[in-house]
Amino acid sequence: MRIAVAQLNFHIGNFESNLKKMLSAVDTAKTQNADIICFSELTTCGYPPRDFLEFDDFINQAENCVNELTKAADGIAIVVGSPSRNPSPLGKNLFNSAYFLADQKIQQIANKALLPTYDVFDEYRYFEPAKEFNIINYKGKKIAITVCEDIWDLPTDGESMETYDPLYTVRPMDELHKQNPDFAINISASPFSYTHPDSRIKIVKANVDRYKIPMFYINHVGAQTELIFDGGSIVMSGNGNLHAQLPHFEEAIQTFDLDEVTTGEHNIVPGHNKMQMIHDALVLGVKDYFGKLGFKKAIIGLSGGIDSALTTYIAAKALGSENVRVVLMPSQYSSDHSVKDAQDLAENLGLEYNIVPIKPAFDTYQEMLAPYFKDLPENVTEENIQARARGMVLMAMSNKFGHILLNTSNKSEMAVGYGTLYGDMCGGISVIGDVYKTEVFELCRWINRNKEIIPTNTITKPPSAELRPDQKDSDSLPAYDILDEILFQYIEKRQGPNEIIAMGFDAQLVKRILRLVNISEFKRHQTAPVLRMSSKAFGMGRRMPIVGKYLS
């Protein structure tokens, strides 16, 4: 038996395009003499469809896609993810399903049992969990089909079953294993974080080690607003060897001979470079955000600092230099080398750039507000006026020329509120809002590993917002290597102040930083969607109250 793994980029709600893509893949699989072609989770409608699932018309269109694919299941079987209706009046109205189509009929439907409701997932809001588990018989083979989370409730990293604390009350593969399947298929929409490619291999191996059968793991690829799906679909032999892995961040269709997979002669050892993965994820995130929304051109405020430099580089890679415009907006506090660094980057990347000084606007605002401010001393107000003047320039050019503004705030700044609402926090998508400042430096050095693209001075000079004389980030924040570690422990690891202090960090500093994080929630709530790079990004996966008093 030959199984085709189709790792494709789908578009939420774009049923016509999704169907066309799948039908083309079916034709390709037939030329590869495949007996079965497998698509990923909820491929008819795209993942995550969220509240679109509450519209009957949306479900009707998904069912129409399944019907068309059923007609194409002639000489080949098709495994496809799609919502299906719950025939029972009890429970939720829908299942998250894997359809098995063959001989131009719906032969069987396997429903997802484990519905995640953590981090970015909210599946129990829409779907009823499966209660029945049945293998599928096809061409003399018994197949166990599961959907994404159904294989994830197993220990990895050496933890034993006796000490493992399961998240769910049932294991679908345990139930299916009782029926002696020959191999397993798991269709997934598993979003990217820089640690997740290794986690997927470990969990697939944990399943293979437990059930002793080959597994075909088919993952989604492509970006859906803030969520990025990196592909990396896995074929693992029954002896635990990684037989094959499809590429990350790109579409692929590959057919495998089940007998060759079963023997497990190959054992690929993948290598995942963190900076390479983050780079590729950011590029795909920007590219798909623009492509799927029908946008073409981006505009960025290029300050000469490292954050806007990295964002500009990513945009040029994703959209092409001809589609990226940058605006240099020096103030009376901007250094000459900052303007020069910005110009050098624009020229290195072949970008159109304009220089629009903001001092005239700032002076006008000061004059306009002087009767009301009277003799009050200057403070953060004047700094924010400059940032908002820049935001006004960028949004004006965005409106006039149809360019989409990219936000350049990094995760460290966003965490502690070191940014100005309606100023430097403007933008349609936050490109590096899930990349800590220390990671920004590391990624820029990685980008320059073969030749200087981002000016060296941009990377080596002390970070500064340049909103007052001789300003440095270190005037307001601790060193980024210390700040980022405290933030990482609090945000990603969910460690409290006592646990972080016990790691050796200064108690007053920890309490100050955590307070800044919590009182800045109102800012993050109003910012653009953040491309998710880590296991806990700001946005849909981190839901905090704005008016909470905890640690604030």
N, C-alpha and C positions, 0 to 999 in steps of 0.2 A: 504494500500500500504506500502511496505517495501523498504527502501532506504539504500543502502550500501555506506559508505564513505570509499574510498580506498586512504589512505595517504601513498604514496610510494616514494622510492628513485630512480630517473631516472638518466640516464647518457647521456650527450649531444652527439648526433650522433650515439649512440649505439643502432640502431633500433632493432636488433635481441634480445638483452637483454631486452630492454624496452617492446617489444611485448610479449616476454615470461613471463615477470613479470605480465603484464596486463592479459594475458590469464589465468595464475594461479589464479589471484585475482578474475576473473570472475567465475572460478570453485568454489572458496571459497565462493563467494557471493551466488552462487546457493545452496550450502549446508546450507547457512543461510536463505534460502527461500526469497532472495531479489528479488524485481520486477525491480529495477533499481540499477546499480552500477555506481558511479561517480568517475572519475579520475580528476587530477588537470590540470592546464594550460599547453598546448604544451607538453603533455606527450609522444607523439610518438617520438619526436625528442629531448626532454630535453630542459630545460630553464636555461639561455638565449642562444639561438643558434647563435645570432649575425650574422656575415656576411656569415655563412654557408647558411643562407636563400637565398643568391644570387646565389646559385648553383642549377641548375635544377634537377640534380641527387639527391640532398638532399631532395627536395620537392617530387620527385618521390618515394623515399623510405618512406617518411612520409605517402604518399597516400597508399602505399602498406600495411603499418601497419593498416591504417583505413580499408582497404579492408578485411584484415584478421580478424580484430575485428568484422567487419560486419557479417562475417560468424559465429562468436561465439555468436552473439546477437540472440540467439534462446532460447526462454523461459525466457529471461531477456533482459532488455534494457540497453544500455551502453551510458554514457555521457563521451566523451573523448576530450581532447584538442589537436589540431593539426593545422598547417598552411593549408589554403585552397587557391586555385587560384581565383583571381578576374576575372570573365568572361567579365567584361567591359574593353574596351581599355583605359578608363579614370582612372586616379589615379594609385596608387601603384598596383603591380602585385599580392599581397597576402593579405589575411585576417588572423587575429589571431582568430581562430574559436573554437567553441564547437560543436562537432558532436553529434547528437542524433541518435543512432542506435537501431533498433528494428525489429523483424521479418526478420532478415537477410537482412535488407535494410537500407540505409541512409534515415531516415525519414525527417530530418530537420537539418539545420546548423544555429547556432546563432553566429554572428560575433561580435567581440569586437568593441565597439564604442569609448571608451575613451583610447587613446594611450599615456601613460606617456612619457615625454621627459625630466624629471628632475632626479637629483641624478644619480643612477646607470641605469636608464631606458632610452632607445633610440628607442622606438617601432615605432614611426612615420617614422623612417629611412627605415623601411621595410614594414609596413602594411598600408592598407587603412582603415579608420574608417567606421564602419557600419552606414548606413543611415535608415535602416528599422528594426523594432522591432516587433517580433511576438512570442506569447506564443506557447507552444507545448502541444497538447492534447494526453494523454496516459492513457489508462485504466480508463477513466472517470474523470481524473484529468487534470487541466490546470496548466502548469508548466512554470514559468519565469526563463529562463536560461541566465546568464550573465557571463562575464569573468573578473575576478580580479578587475581592476581599475574602471569598470563600476558601482560599488556600493560605490566608495570612495568619491564622490563629495557631501558630506552632512556634516553639522556641528555636532560637538561632544562637550563634556565638557560644556554643558549648553548654547552654543551660539545659537541664534535664526536664523531661516531662513531669517529673515528680515535684520539681520546684517551680515550674512555670505557672503563672497566674493567667488563665485564659480570659479573654475579653467576652467570649460568647459561650452559649450553653450547648452548642452542637458544632461538630466538624463535618461539613458536607463530604469531604474526601474519605473520612472514616466510614460514613454510610455507603458511599459508592464503592469503596474498597471491598466491602462484604460481598459485592456482586462480581468480583474477580475481573476487573477491567484489564485490557491489554495495554492501554496507554491513556494518558490524560491530556485534555485540552483546556487551557484557561484563557479566557478572553478578558482583557483588562483595559482600563483607562487609568493608568497609574502616573500621577503628575510628578514632574521633576523636582528634586532637590539635589544638591551636590553629593549627598550621602546615599541617595536612593538607588542608583544603579547597582552598587554593591549589595544593598539590602535585598534587592529583587533576586539576585543570584543566590544569596543565602537562603531565602525563603523557598525558592524553587528546589534547591538542593535538599532542604529540610523535608519537603514533600516527597521527593524522589527517594531519599534515604528511608523514609517511613513506609512508603507504599511499594517501593521496588519496581516501579514501572516508569517508562519514559514520559516526559511531560513537554508539551508544546505551549509556550507562554507567549501570547500575542498582545502586544501593547500598542496603544495609540501614539501617534506622533503629531506634533503641531501645537501652536499656541492658541488658547482660548482666553482672551483678555489677559488676566494676570497669571493664569495657570499655563504652564508649558509642559508638554508631553514629549519625552525624549526618545521614545521608541526603545531600541535596545532589546527587542524581542528575543526570547531565549528558547533554545532547543536543548534539553538535557537528557542524557541517556539514563537507562534504568540503574546503572551502577554509580550514578552521581557525577559522571564526567560531563562537563559543559561541551556539548557536541558542536554547537554553533550559536553565535549571537549576531543579530542583524545590527546595522549601523545605528548610531545615535543621531537624532535631530534630522533625519532624512527618511523619505519614503523608500520602501524596498518590498519586493515580492520574491520569495525564495522557496523552492520546493525541496523536500527532504524525503529520502527513502526510509520508511519505518524500520526495515531490517537493519540498515546501516546505523540508525540511531540506537536501536536496541542493543547492538553489539558493543557500543560504547568505546570504540577504538580511538576516537579523537578526544582530546582533552584540551580545550582552549583555555588559556589563562589571560583574562582581560586585564587591561590596565586603564584606570580612570584617573586622569590628571585633573585635579580640582579646578585649576585656572582655565584649562581647555574646556572643561564642561560648562563652567559659568560663562565663559566667552561665547560658546556656541549657543547656549540657552538664551542669553541676552539678544544675540543677533536674530535668532528665530522668533523670540518674543516680539521684537520691534517689527520684523518683517511681516509676521502674520497679523499683528494688530492693524497695521496699515492695509495690508492686502485684503483682509476679510471685511474691513469697514469701507473699502473703496477709496482710501486715502493714498496719496502718492508722495507728497513733499512734506518735509519736516523743517522746523525752524528751532534754533537753540540759541540761548544767550551764552556766548563763549567769553568767559572772564579771564582766561589765562590760568585758572586754577585747575586742579587735577580732576575734580568731579565733572565739570563741564567738558573737559578734554576727553575723558573716557566716554561720556555720553555721546559726544560728537563722533568719536571714532566708531562706536557701535552703530550709530545711525548711518554713517557712510557705508559700513560693511553691509548693513541690512538693506538699505534702500538705493545705494549707488550715490557717488559723490554729486552727481548732477541733480539729485533730488533733496539735497541738504543745504540749507542756508543758515549761516551763523551771523549773529549780531554782536559786535563788541560795544559795550556801553560804559566807557570809563567815567568815573567821577573825579572830583578834585582829590580824592584819596587813593586813586588807582596808581600803581607804580608803573613806570615806563616799561619795566621788564614784563609785567603782566600783559600789557597790550602787545608787546613783541612776541611773547610766548603764544598768545592767541593767534596772531597773524602767522607765525611759523607753522602752527598746527593746521590752520586753514589751507596754507599753501602746500604743506606736505600731503594733505588729503585731496587737494584740488577742489576746494569748496569756494562758492561765492560768499563773500563776507562784506558787511557794512559796518562802519563805525558811527555810532550815534551817541555823542556825549550826553550825559543826563544832568550836568550841572545847571543848564538853563531851566530845566523843569524843577529841579530841587530848589533853586533860588526863587522861582516863582511861588512854589508852595510855601517856602519860608516867609516870603513877603505877604502872601495871602493870609497866613495863619498868625502872623506877628501880633495883630490886635487882640487875639484871643489867648495866645501863649504868653503875651506880655514879657516879663523878665524871667520867666521860669528857665532854669538851666537846661542845656541840651542833654538828652539821654537817648535811650533806645528808640524814641519816637523819630528822631531825625535819621537814625540808621534805617528804620523801616520805611520811611518816606523814600529813601534812595532805592531800596529793594522794590518798592511798589511802583516807582517811576520806571524801573527796568521792566517790571511785569506789564505795565501799560504799553510800553514801546513794543514788546514782543507780541502782546495780544492784538495790538493795532495792526502790526504787520501780518499776523496770522489771519485776521479778518480780511485785510485788504487783498492778500495774495493767495489765500486758501491753504496756507501751510499749517500743519498741526504742531503745536508747541510741545517739546519734550521737557519733562521735569528732570532736574539734575541733582536732586537731594540724595545723599547717601543714607544708609540705615542708621549710622551713628547720630547724624544730625536729626533725622526724623524721630529717633527714639527720645532724645532729650529736648526736642522742640527748638533746636538751633536753626531756625528758619523763619521766614516771614510769610504768613498767610496773604494770598493775593499779590505776592511779590515773587521771591525765588521759589516758592512752593507751587506756582502755577504750572499747568501742563495737562495734556490729554492722557499721558501715560507716564508713570514714574519708572524710569529705566533702571536705575541703580539703587532704588529705595530698599532693596533687600541685600545690599552689599555693604558690609562695614567699611569704615574708612581705611583700616589696615588692609582689608582685602582689595580696596580700590588701588592702593599703592602696589600691592603684589600683582594685581592683574595688569596694571600699566607696565610694570617691569617685564611681565611675561610677554605682553604685546611687543615690547621693544627688544625681545630676546635676540632677534637676528639683525635688526637695524633700527635706528632711531626714527620712530613715527611720532610719538608724543614727545615733545621737547624735554630734554633731560632736566632743564631748570624747572619745568612744571612739576616734576616728580620730586626734586630734591629741596625746593624752597619750602619754608615753613607755611602751612596752610593759613589763609587769612580771608575774611569776608571783605576786607578793605572798605569798611564803612565809616571808619574814623582814623585819625592819624596813627600810624605804626601799629595798627591792630593785628593781633595774632589769635588764632583759635585757642591757643593755650592760655590766653587771658581769661577765658570764660570756662574752659573745659580742661580736665586732666589730660595727660598724654594719651594719645589714641590707643596705644597698646594696652594701657590699663583700663581706660574707659570701655573699650570693645570687649575685653574679657569679662568685666562686670556685667555689661549688657547681655553678652552671650549667655552667661549663667542665669540671668534673670529671665530673658525672653525665650531662648531656645530650651534651656534646661529646667526652667520654672523653679529655680532655687530662690528661697527667701533670703532676707537680709542676714539672718543669723548664720545660715549655711555659707553665704558668700564671705562674710566677715571671718568665719572659721578657716577659709582658704588663705588668709593672710592679708586681705585687703583692709585698708583703713576704714574704721567703723563709720566715721562721720562722712567720708567720701561715699561709701556704699549707700548710706541713707539719703544723701543728697541726690545721687544719681537715680536711685529708684523713685524718689519723689518727683524728679524732673520727668521721668518716663510717664508716670501716672497722671501728672497734671497736664501733660501735652496731648492727651488722647483727643481733645477737641480739635486740635490741629490735624492730626492724622485722619480723623473722621471726614475732613473736608478736602483731603488731597486726592490726587489721581490714583487709579489702580496701580499697584506695585507689582512688577514682574517678580514672581516667586522663585528664589534661588535656594532658600534654606528650608529646614523642617518647620520653621515658625516665622512666617513673613507677616508684616503688617497688612491688614486687609481682611478678607473673608475668613481666613484661618485663625485670626486672633481677635476675639470678640470681647471687648472690655467696656464697662460703663464709663461714660464721660463724667458723671457727677459722683463717682465712687470716692470714698474717703480713705481706702486702704493704702497705707504707706505714703499718703500725701499730706 
